[in-house]
Amino acid sequence: MDRITEQSSLHRDLEKKSIDELISAINNEDKTVAFAIEKALPQVSRLIAAIVEKLQMGGRMFYIGAGSGGRLSVLDVIELPTTYGIPKGVLNVILAGGVDHLAEALEEKEDDTVAGWTALQNHQISDHDIVVGVSASGTTPFVLEALRMCKAAKITTGCIVSNPESPIASQSDYAVEVFTGPEFITGSTRMKCGTAQKMLFDIISTTTMIRLGRVEDNNMVHVALINDKITDRAVRMLMKTSGIADYNHAKSLLLMHGSVKKAQDVLIKKQI
C-alpha cells in the first residue's frame, strides 16, 4: 500500500517563508482538491446511489470515523434535519470517542478495534442500513474493524479514503478513493484530505437529499422553521412558489402547516 498521505511535503523551509508566500502556497495546494475529487466522481455516484436506495427502503446511513474526517462528518449530518426536514436518526455518525466529545481531539480512540462495531450494534445495525467509513489513511483500526464486522454480517459498506489499495477500501462495497497527494505540512491530513472530505460530505448529503425529494427546483421546501431568519426565508420561498403576494398571509399559512412543502400541497388541493 502506497501511503501518499504520509509522503514528505513538496514545500521546504517553511519557517523561512513570509506570510504571503505561505498563504499563496497553501491556496495553490487547495486548488488541486476539486480536481482530485473530479477523478473519483464515478465512485461517488455509485456510493450515493447505494445510500439513496437504502434510505428509500427505510434503512439508515452511518458514517464511522475518527479524527478530522470523523468530526467533519458530524458537522455535515447534524445540519440535515434542519435543512431538509428529515427525521433525526436517518443519517448518523459513529465517532471514535463519541459524538459527545466532538470538541476533544481523542486521537488515541482511533486505535480501538472494538468500539466502532459495538456502537453500531447499539444502534441495532442491520442489512437494511449502509455504513460508510471515513479515513484519510485508509487504515484506521476503529473504522477498519467495524467495516470488517459489517461485511461479515452482510451489511452494505462504503468508504472515503485518500490512499490507494487501502485495507478499508478492501472492506467496502463502494469505495471512494480521492488522492490529494502529500500535505503542505507533512502528514497533516486535516488540510487537503480534510478539505476533500468536507467537499465529499457536501456532495453526498446534498445529492442524496435531492434524490429523496427534499428539494424542489432549487428550494429547501422542507426546511425546519427553527429561527426568524429561516422562517423569513421560507415565507419568501412560499410567496415565490405559490404566487402569494401578501407576506403576512404567506407567513400564517407557513406557520399553520409547518413547512413550505406542506403549505404548497394544501394550496394545490384547494385549487383542484
Summary of the structure (lengths in Angstrom):
residues: 272
radius of gyration: 21.2
end to end distance: 62.5
largest distance: 72.0
contacts: 893
relative contact order: 0.15
helix: 55%
strand: 10%
